[in-house]
Amino acid sequence: MADDIWRNATLRAAGAAAVAAWSVFVLAGCATSTMFSGPSAAARAAQVVANPIRTEQDRRMDASRDPADFLPFTGVAPGMMVLDVSAGGGYTSQLLALSVMPDGKLWAQRPQPGDALTKRLADNPQPNFIVVYRPFDDPVPTDAPKLDLVTLVNNYHDISYLPVDRAKMNRSIYDALKPGGHYVIVDHSALAGTGISVARTLHRIDEAVVVSEVKAAGFELEAQGQFLRNATDTRDFSSGDGRMATDKFALKFVKPR
């Protein structure tokens, strides 16, 4: 009898230990599942780049734009509110609109309508891809909520020789962002010390000018991307002549919290 009691007690203890161990395993598994339940930024970017809605022209431009690195650099994610300034034909805007789906929105700013962007949305209407026609020095739509991200890709140099108040533009973007929101600028690099002097002729701009002007609006420089750098670019020819992939800087500014 005593042996039976001891054996039953031992079995109950072993069973309780097994249940406890299994509970720990299950909880750990749940935690791991929660931690890794969503795709990484790189995986999301790969899905966006492969999306069939993108045009053949978009895919030809990928080699010089490197969207697989650009998108994670911006920090864009589903649900964000994003503004793409100087949207052009919508290459960057399209990437961002796909990246913020299903609940986010992308506003693509242009000073006036453009055929390429109009055709893009006529061919594939997207409710979360909204075109706004506004001047560069006041680019933020009045009905937009506070933004998570603003981008300006390969066009700060063009804006620099237009009759645009860049200080007003950058301050408008600063005011439109949430605290902790980001302003990402990519452009063709000019030789250091040239300022904006070759912006119209070579379609390049001195990186230091952009950093100085954006910081003056209240932003802090958070990161500098190296994924579009090209050390073999002599930076003394037009960025549009197609002889090589130009050296481009990628700057990520943050609005302090």
C-alpha atoms as one frame of an Amber mdcrd trajectory, in Angstrom:
protein
   0.000   0.000   0.000   2.747   2.441   0.975   4.565   1.603  -2.251   1.398
   2.307  -4.268   0.884   5.686  -2.583   4.509   6.650  -3.212   4.293   5.523
  -6.858   1.068   7.459  -7.492   2.507  10.602  -5.902   5.608  10.290  -8.056
   3.520   9.904 -11.205   1.388  12.943 -10.278   4.529  15.020  -9.707   6.038
  13.893 -12.996   2.797  14.704 -14.786   2.644  18.177 -13.258   6.242  18.799
 -14.275   5.489  17.693 -17.830   2.458  19.996 -18.033   4.523  22.893 -16.705
   7.282  22.195 -19.208   4.765  21.983 -22.076   3.185  25.274 -20.967   6.552
  26.999 -21.064   7.185  25.549 -24.543   3.791  26.699 -25.831   4.194  30.179
 -24.373   7.660  30.481 -25.835   6.315  29.347 -29.172   3.557  31.943 -29.014
   6.060  34.653 -28.183   8.268  33.570 -31.060   5.294  33.435 -33.402   4.244
  36.958 -32.373   7.772  38.288 -32.717   8.201  36.938 -36.254   4.592  36.966
 -37.457   5.038  39.838 -39.913   7.415  40.047 -42.859  10.623  42.014 -42.425
  11.105  45.400 -44.071  13.317  43.743 -46.691  10.677  41.083 -47.396   7.942
  43.727 -47.700  10.126  45.707 -50.095  10.737  42.620 -52.241   6.984  42.001
 -52.448   6.356  45.613 -53.475   9.090  45.581 -56.121   7.635  42.368 -57.591
   4.055  43.664 -57.640   2.579  43.235 -61.152   0.889  46.641 -61.019   4.288
  48.288 -61.555   5.039  49.249 -65.149   7.825  48.018 -67.430   9.303  51.506
 -67.280   9.348  51.251 -63.487  11.292  48.002 -63.714  13.832  49.515 -66.097
  14.388  52.336 -63.608  14.968  49.955 -60.700  18.650  49.515 -61.558  19.398
  53.185 -60.886  16.900  53.638 -58.022  17.484  50.449 -55.973  13.970  50.237
 -54.471  14.860  47.097 -52.486  17.196  49.226 -50.353  15.376  52.537 -50.678
  12.105  51.353 -49.141  13.631  49.891 -45.931  15.794  53.030 -45.621  12.689
  55.232 -45.545  11.045  53.094 -42.859   7.782  52.994 -44.815   5.302  50.436
 -43.455   1.648  49.417 -43.816  -0.800  51.962 -42.440   1.456  55.002 -42.791
   0.408  58.415 -44.104   2.995  59.471 -46.706   3.622  62.427 -49.034   5.864
  62.163 -52.100   6.951  65.666 -53.130   7.673  66.275 -56.834   6.136  62.958
 -57.833   6.936  63.211 -61.547   5.588  60.151 -63.339   4.889  58.369 -60.059
   7.760  55.869 -59.846   8.463  56.508 -56.149   4.830  57.288 -55.368   3.778
  53.873 -56.694   6.308  52.066 -54.506   5.140  53.964 -51.441   1.424  53.517
 -52.195   1.933  49.757 -52.398   4.055  49.781 -49.230   1.410  51.452 -47.047
  -1.488  49.215 -48.101  -4.075  48.286 -47.021  -4.843  51.080 -44.571  -2.252
  53.758 -45.346  -2.410  56.587 -47.871   0.020  58.148 -50.302  -0.298  61.705
 -51.591   1.680  62.408 -54.779   2.409  66.133 -55.144   2.967  67.923 -58.431
   2.643  71.626 -59.282   0.433  70.728 -62.260  -0.917  67.608 -64.018   1.487
  65.350 -65.904   0.657  62.804 -68.593   2.674  59.902 -67.159   1.162  60.111
 -63.689  -2.340  60.615 -65.086  -1.950  57.504 -67.292  -0.560  55.446 -64.402
  -3.685  55.963 -62.325  -6.048  55.709 -65.295  -4.594  52.272 -66.073  -4.673
  51.117 -62.438  -6.870  53.258 -60.166  -5.881  52.926 -56.510  -8.012  54.441
 -53.751  -4.998  55.018 -51.478  -2.909  56.796 -54.186  -4.021  60.430 -54.242
  -2.614  63.073 -56.592  -2.470  66.657 -55.318  -1.593  69.723 -57.390   0.148
  72.205 -55.129   3.171  74.521 -55.354   6.513  73.221 -54.109   6.762  75.768
 -51.316   3.347  74.701 -49.985   3.205  70.999 -50.943   1.099  69.492 -48.163
  -2.624  68.916 -48.868  -4.819  70.799 -46.416  -6.977  67.760 -45.630  -4.093
  65.375 -44.891  -3.654  64.095 -41.329  -0.288  64.357 -39.632   2.183  62.491
 -41.803   4.601  59.678 -40.966   6.923  60.151 -43.936   7.733  62.646 -46.686
  10.016  61.829 -49.625  11.662  64.003 -52.270  13.628  61.946 -54.784  16.036
  63.286 -57.448  14.358  66.693 -57.601  15.690  68.895 -54.810  18.279  70.107
 -57.336  15.539  71.142 -59.799  13.611  72.960 -57.107  16.776  74.888 -56.194
  16.813  76.861 -59.477  13.055  77.414 -59.668  11.354  80.418 -58.019  10.591
  78.357 -54.916  11.016  79.391 -51.290  12.840  76.280 -50.110  12.908  77.389
 -46.495   9.116  77.654 -46.595   8.846  74.259 -48.294  10.991  72.510 -45.702
   9.200  74.197 -42.821   5.829  73.207 -44.298   7.007  69.588 -44.429   8.330
  69.821 -40.863   4.981  71.123 -39.602   3.069  68.397 -41.478   4.992  65.503
 -39.931   4.261  63.796 -36.649   6.961  64.077 -33.987   9.359  61.281 -34.895
   8.274  61.447 -38.549  10.841  61.303 -41.334  11.819  63.370 -44.356  13.893
  61.399 -46.882  15.777  63.136 -49.697  17.705  61.423 -52.487  19.567  63.351
 -55.185  22.453  63.359 -57.643  25.626  64.462 -55.890  27.613  67.468 -57.123
  31.223  68.181 -56.249  31.667  69.464 -52.711  31.669  73.231 -52.530  29.633
  73.811 -55.710  26.421  74.575 -53.809  23.529  74.905 -56.242  25.643  76.379
 -59.046  25.392  73.291 -61.312  21.799  72.392 -60.484  20.420  73.626 -63.832
  23.350  72.564 -66.017  24.455  69.241 -64.512  21.248  68.428 -62.608  23.162
  67.811 -59.396  23.383  69.469 -56.006  25.961  69.703 -53.253  24.853  67.396
 -50.437  25.988  69.928 -47.824  23.455  72.469 -49.119  20.565  70.049 -48.623
  21.713  69.096 -45.121  22.075  72.746 -44.123  18.717  73.862 -45.510  16.738
  70.968 -44.036  18.369  71.298 -40.626  17.458  74.994 -40.656  13.778  73.948
 -40.703  14.242  72.075 -37.399  15.073  68.572 -38.617  17.886  66.383 -37.350
  19.936  64.206 -39.708  19.269  60.625 -38.579  20.889  58.473 -41.271  22.844
  58.600 -44.528  22.262  55.740 -46.937  25.189  54.365 -48.941  23.177  52.136
 -51.280  23.206  54.603 -54.209  26.798  55.778 -53.876  29.161  55.382 -56.841
  32.780  56.335 -56.152  33.651  56.148 -59.872  31.321  59.044 -60.729  33.462
  62.149 -61.364  30.381  64.324 -60.740  31.380  66.794 -63.480  28.837  65.772
 -66.136  25.051  65.925 -66.374  23.204  63.327 -64.345  20.867  62.878 -67.288
  23.371  61.865 -69.936  23.178  58.155 -69.057  26.900  57.391 -69.152  26.834
  55.724 -65.721  24.848  55.386 -62.524  25.471  58.679 -60.786  26.688  59.050
 -57.246  23.563  59.775 -55.209  23.206  60.711 -51.568  20.301  59.447 -49.483
  19.497  61.493 -46.389  16.996  60.579 -43.695  15.924  63.457 -41.462  13.729
  63.167 -38.386  11.414  65.626 -36.678  12.421  65.522 -33.005   9.877  64.137
 -30.561
